[in-house]
Amino acid sequence: MKDDGMGSRGGIPQFHRWEREAQQQAFFAWLPKELYQVFGIDWTQLPAEVMGYCIRTIGTSPDAAYLAMAAATAFGAVTSPSLLNMLSNLKALFHTLRFVCGMQHLSDLRRETLWNEFAAKTSATMSRSRQLSWYSAVSTRHYPGYLRRLEAGDYFLMQRYQMPVMPNGFLRHVGSADELNNSSLQRWQPVRDTLVPLFPLLRQTVLLRKYGRLVPPGSAADINRSFLACGIPARRYISRVAPARGNRKDNTARRDDALSPLDQTELGPGAPGSL
């Protein structure tokens, strides 16, 4: 089951169908009490999906307060699905930092050595890149933007929930999505080189399936040649995707009319139009 805060696990069946007041009561029962009344945050405005995710998936995590504040300060700047994506990535990042790198508290992230250990003990993947990108977005943009709206007293009080900024250049060198994208592009280049020339062919097969006949004259031979160039048994494939409609003889005659003699010759026995 997808972990989106709306399912039936964790004792909150069909949370998204609850009355709004009941959702809020359940959320405040989860929210750390020190965050009930914080300046500039209206917890009741959070989407039900986000509340459900916090209750069931974040649960009693030692990072719950940080994740709650991250969601609250990013709310309005990103969409609800993006909020869920952000929380999921941050939770995964903190889990790795705690159980792989030995982090005890988020304040430990002020030490550059912990980040270096994270880089050494994790692989360069798109998941790691997304986790670091979301962390950077919260620690350098969303939460500082929230702090700037506070008075001096509230500022110092809420600063305790600010995530430490990553070392200078860490995101660029360790969480760089550009290198990963380039690597992915190179890895999939042979597949694209094969699929792109087949696009006209795929379009024709869709038309065959939709209308049960070939369109315009000459296209059948083109399809056959394209299949043969790729080593695909064209006649068997096309005859499978082109459903017969109406009287078989009438249908055959219509398809014969749509083909030139060259088309019928190249298609050979068993292909549409040469039954």
N, C-alpha and C positions, 0 to 999 in steps of 0.2 A: 504493500500500500504506500502511496506517495506520502512523504512526510511534510505536509503543508499546513498542519495545525487545524485541519478541518475534518479529520477522519474520526474513527471510533476507538482508537487506542488511548491508553493512558487515563481512562476514566472520564473522558469528555466526549461522549458519542454525539456526532452531528453538531459540533459546537457552533458552526456557522448558522444553524437553524434556531439557536436559542434566542430568547428575547434579549434585546440589547442591554437591558439592565442586568440580566443574569450573566451575560458575557463580561460586563464590567466588574461585577462583584467577584467573579472567578478570577479575573485578571488582577484585581487589587489584592486578592488573597495570595496570589503568587508574587506580586511586586515587592521588593525589599521595602520595609516600612520607612526607611530614611528617605525614600524617593516619593512618598505620597504627595508631599507638598513642596514642589520645587518651582522656582520662578520661571515663567515662560513655557512651561510644559503642561499641556492638557492631555492627560493619559486617555481620557474618554474618547478622544478623536481617533485613536489608533484603529486601523481596520481589524475586523474580526479574525481574519487570517493570521495577522501578526500576533494578536492576543493569544490565539490558540497555539501558535508555534511556541511562544514563550512559555505557556503553561505546560505543554506536554513535552516538548523537545529540549528546551533549555532547562526547565525544571529547577532543580536545586544546585545547578552549576555554581561554582565559586565566582564565576565571571558574570553572573546574572545581572548585577547592577550595571556593569559596563555595557553589556549587550542591550539592556533596556534603554540606557541613555543614548547609545548609538542609534537605535531605532527611532527614538523620540526626536533627536536632533536632525536626522536625515529625512524624517517624515515631512512631506510637502515638497521636498526637493527631488525625490525619486518616486516611482510608482509603487503600488503595493507589492506586485511580484518582485520588483527590485529590492524592496525592503526584506522580503523573505530570503531572496538570494544573498543579500548582504549578511543577514544573521546566520545563515547556514555556513557561509564561507568563513566568517569570523569565528564561529563556534569551532569549526574544523581546525582553523589556524591555532586557536588557543589550546585545543586538545593536543595538537602536535607539540606545541611549545612546552606544555606541562609534562607530558608523558614520554617525550623523546628527548627534549632539551633540558628538562629539569627545572622549568620555571615554577616558582612558588607563588608569586603574586605578579599582577600585570606591571607593577612598578619595577620589576626586575628587567623589563624591556628597555630601561634607560641604559643598561649595560650593552655596549656594542658586541662584547664577546658572546652574549646569548644569541644575537642575530647571526653572528658568524657561525656559531654552532648549528643553528637552524639551516643555514645555507649548505653546510657540509653534510648534514645528516638527512637531507631531503633531496628528491630528484627534481630536475627542471621539467615541470609539467604545466599544462594550462591551468590545472586546478590550483597549483601553488601560485601561479601568476595572478589568478583571480582573487585568491585569498589576500595576497599582499596588496593588490590594487584597491580592494575594499578597505583594508586596514589604513592605507594611505589616505583614501578619500575621507574617512571618518576622523583620523588623527590630525589631518592638515587642513581640512575644509569644513566639514559639517559641524564638528564639535567646537573648533575655534570660532566659527561664525556664531554659534549659540552663546559662547562666553562673552563675545563682544557686546552682546545686548544686555548684559547683566550689570548691576551696580557693583561697586567695589566689594561690599560685604558678601553678596551672593556669588560674585566671581571667585573669590578665594575659597568659598565653601564648595562650589561645584567643580573647581579645578581638580579635585581629588579623583574625579571620574574620567579625566582626560587621558586617553591612551598616549604613551610616550611616542614621539616621532621616531621613525626609523633612521638609522645612520645615513648621512649624506651620500646619495648615489646608490643606496642599497636596492631600491625598487628598480632602478635602471639596469643594474648589473645582474641582480638575482631574480627579480620578478619581471624581467623584460619580456613582453608578449611578442615584440617584433621578431626576435630571433626564433621563438617557438613557431610563430606563424610562417616564417620563411622555411623553417625545417619541415613544417607540415605541407607547405606548398610543394617543396621538392619531393617529398615522399609520395604525394598524390599526383605528381605530374604525369607519370605513365598512364594512370587511370583516366585523367582528363584528356590526354592525347588520343585515347581510344574512344571516349564517350562523345566528345565534341563533334567529330565528323559524323557520328551516328545520329545527331539530333534530327536531321531531315527524315531519316529512316524511322526514328521513334515517332515522329509526328505522323507519318503515314500509317504506322501500325495502330495508332490511336484512332485515326479516321476509319481504318478498316474495322476496328472493333465497334466504333460508334455507328457507322452507316452500313456495315456489311457489304461494302463494295469498294472497288478501287477508284481513286480520283486522279486527276485528269489523265488522258491517254499518255502513255510513256512512263508513268510513275511506277508501274509494276516492274518493268525492266530495270528501272533505277534501283528499286528496292532489292530486286534479286541480285544485281551486281554489288550493291553495298553489303548485303549479307555475305556473299561469296568472298568478298575482299577481306572480311573479318573472320572467315572460316566458320560461319554460322549456317546450319541447314535451313535455308530460307523457305523452301517450299513447305517443309513440315511445319515451320513456325507460323507462316502466313495462313496456311489452311486451318491452323488451330485457332487463330484469333479472329478469323472472318466468319461469323455465324451465317448459316444459310437462312434466308427468310422467304416465306411464301412457298409457291410451287417450285420444286427443284429445277425443272426444265426451264421455267420462266426466269428463275434467278440466274441460271447458267447462261441463258441467252442474253440477258441484260449485261452480264459481266463480259461476255464475248464481244458485245457491241462496244464496250468501253475500252477494249484492248486493240491495239494495232497488231497486224500479223507478226511484226518483229517481237512485240511483247509476248504474244502467245508462244512463239518459238523459244524465246529465252527462258520463259517461266518453266516450260516443260510439263509433263504429266503430274497431276496432283495439286497444281497451284490453282488459285482462283481464276476462273475464266477458261480453264482448260480441263474441266471435269469430263 
